[in-house]
Amino acid sequence: MTFQTGSLTPEIELDRIDRLFDIRDLRVFIPGGYGAIGEAIAIAMARLGAEICIAGPNPVKAETLASRITDAGGKAHGIELDARNPAAIASSTQAAISRMGGIDVLVNCVGIQREQALTEVTPETFDEVYETNLRSAMFLGQAVARDQIARGQGGRQIHLLSVRSQLALRGRGYSAYCATKGALVMLVKQHAMELAPHNITVNGVAPTFIQSDRIRPHLEKPAFRNFILERNPLGRIGKPVEVVGQVITFAAAAGSYMTGQVVYIDGGVTASQ
């Protein structure tokens, strides 16, 4: 019987440490990239040297943000995307591939909420939330995976979820939202397993309420704001930029051995509920 001699611990390569969070020259596709969190991600990743393609239903907003990034010295494109239409998803993904020459990283920020109490939920509204939050993630992941597999260089896929993927909300009509975000957790895990042989990682980032124009009307109501602050261990509302770091980690070398995971960025809410 023979035994391996020497240390089993690999040598720590300093140049790899230096590149842990380096995302320069990565080609990043960001559907939903002009919302509050998407905008922060797009601006940050472009500032750190990635090339960005922002997509959304309003091409003017996408192109305007891309122009801001370009004017600041970054590389960015803006295109139209109807995330509720699988054929449009395939077309827009191909447009992003054509603009950048390929997609190394998908950061899916697509998502809506339509609040309806359980006894008032309509099929039309439920389907709208399902098609936007869950079905679009399926076909965005598929379209990007086809490019990444064909190029054979691996890749990253990152989906924005919510603490509502794990926690229901008392006194509010969140059936469709919670159901789609919870299902997205399992979609992340399944896609991670199917794409692992191709060295493509799939992960999720799940924030709680984050400062934005979309939730400002809710936070301006003292009772609701106090409810949110009282149940948050850090005692404050998060900022969009505080979501960016984990996205960069998943996209960079630092996240190379994480797949099928969801990280909650919530001030400790899910740890304490």
N, C-alpha and C positions, 0 to 999 in steps of 0.2 A: 504494500500500500504506500502511495506517495502522498505527500501533503504539499500544498502550495507554500512557498517560502516568501518572506517579505510581508509588507503591509497590504491588507485588503482594502485600505482606504485610498481612494484615488487622490492623486496630487491635486491640490487646490491651484487652479490656473488663474493667475491674477488678471490676465487679459479677459477671461470670461466674466470675472467679477466686474470689471470695468464696463462690460457690455450688458449687464443684467437688465437695465431699464432703457437700453438704447433702442429707439423705434425709428431711427433715421431711415428714410427711403422705403419704409413699409407702405404698401398701397392699401388704404383703408376705405371701405365702403360703409357709409353711415346713413341708412334709411331712418327717417325721422330725425335727421340731424340738425334741424333748425328750431327744435323745441328747447326749453331751458337747459335740460341736462345734455341733450344732443349737441347744442351749441357749445357748451363748455368743453365737451369731449372733442369736438371738431377743432376748436381753436387751440386747445392744449396739444393735441396730437400733431397738428400742423406746426405749431411753434417748436415742437421737439423734433421736427424734421420729417414727419410722415407726409405722404401725399394723400389728400382727402377728396372723396366724392360724396357730397351731401345730396340726399334725395328726399322728396316729399311731394304731397299733392299740389302744393303751390310752388311752381318752378321759379317764380319771381323771388320768393323768400329764399329758396335754395341758392339761386344765383347771386342774390345780394350778400348772403353770408359768405359764399365762396369768394366774391369780389373783395370783401373786407379782409379775408384771410390772405388773399393774393396781394392786396395793397400793403399788407404788413410784412410781406416777404415770404409768405408760405406758398404751398402748391395746393390748389383746391379747385374743384369743379362743382357745379350745381346742376341737377337734372330732375325731371319730373318722375314721380312714382305714385301709382294708385295701388296701395298695399292690399286692397280688398280684391284685387283682380290677379289671379295667378299668372295669366298671360302677360299682363303689364309688369308683374314682378320679373318674369323672365326677360322681357324686353329691356327694362330699366337696368337690370343686372348686367346684361350684355352691353348696354351703353356705358356703364361704369367700367367694365372690362376694356372696352375700346378706348375710353379716355385715358386710362392709367396703364394699360397693357396687361392687366390681371388684377386679382384681388387677393392680397395676403391676409387681410383681416376684415371680417364682417363685424360691425358693431350695430346691432339692431335696436334702435330706440323707438320703434313704432309702438303706439299704444294709445287707447282712449278709455274714458270712463263715462258711462251714461247711467246716472243714478235713478233707480226705480225701486220702490218698495216691493217686496216679494209678491204681494197680492196685486201689484199693478204692472209687473213685468210683461212686456209684449214680445211676441216672437220676432218682430222686426228689429227691435232694439237689442234683444239678446243676440240675434244673428249678426248685427252690425259689430257688436263688441267681440264676438267670437271670431268673425272674419278678420277684424283689424288686429286683435291682440294675439291670437293663437294660430289661425290658419296662415296668416301672412308670415309668421315665424317659420312655419313648416316649409313654405315654398321659397322664402328668402334663403334659408339654410340649404335647401336643395339646389337652388340656382348657383349659389356661391360654391357649394361643395363640388358641383360638376366642373367648374373652372379649376378649383384647387386640385382635385384628383387628376384632371387631365394634364396639369403642369407638373405633377409629381414632386412638388417641393414642400408639401405640408401646408399648414395654415392654421388660422385661429378664427373661431366664431364665438361672439360674445352677445348675449341677449340681455336687455334690460327688463327686469321683472319688478317686483314690489314686495314689501313685507306682507301684502295681502295674498301672496302665494302660500303663506303659512298661517296667517292670522285673519280671522273674520273681524268685522267691525260692528260693534253694537249700535243699534238705533239708526242705521243707515242702509240704503238700498244698494248693496254691493254684490248681489248674486252673480251677475254676469262677469264683473271685473274679477272677483275672487276666484270664480271657477276657471276663468281663462288663464289667470296668472298661476294658479295652482297646477293646471295642466301643463303650462309651459315649463315648470320644473322637471316634469317627467319627459317632456320633449327634449330638453337639454341633455338629460341623462341618456336617452335612447340614441340621439344623434351622436353623442360622445362615443358610445359603444360602436356604432356603425362606422364612424370615421376614424377611430383610433388606429386601425391598420394602415391608414394613409397618412399618419402623423399629423392629423388635424384635430386640434383640441376644441371642445365646445363647453362653455361655462356661462354662468349667469351672474349678474350683479343686481341686487334687489334693495333699492333704497326705501326709506319711509318717506313721509311728507318732506319735500325739499322746496325751498323758497323759489317761487316762480309766479308769473302772472296768472297761470291757470289755477293755482290754489290760493292766491291772494284773497279772493272774496270769502273763502272759508276761514282763513286765518284772521280776517278782519272782524269776525264774529267772536266777541270775547269768550263766550261759553265754550265754543269749539276750540279756540286757540288754547284756552286754559286746560281743556281736556287733553289735548295733544301734548302740551308741555308737562303736565303732571304725570303722564305715564311714560315720559321719556327720561331715562336715567341721567342723561347728560343735560336735560332741562332746556333744550333749545331746538330750533328748527335748523336742519342742515342746509348747506349751500351747494349749488350745482357743482362747484369745483371740488367738493369733498367726495364726489362720486368718481371723479376722473382717475384718481390714483390706482384704484383697483382695476379699472379698464386697461390702463397702461400696463399694469402688472400682468394681466392675462395676455395682452398682445405681445409683450416683450419676452426676452429669454428667461426672465424671472418666473414666468408662468408656464414654462415648458413641460413641467411634470404634474400639472393640474388639469384634470378634465372631468366633465360630468358633475361639476360643483356649482353651488350657488352661494355667493357671499352676501351677507346682509349688512347694509350700510345704514344703520338705523339708530345710532346713539344708545344702543343696548336694549331696544324695545323687545326684540324677539328673544333675547336672553332672559328677560324678566317676566314674560307673559306665560 
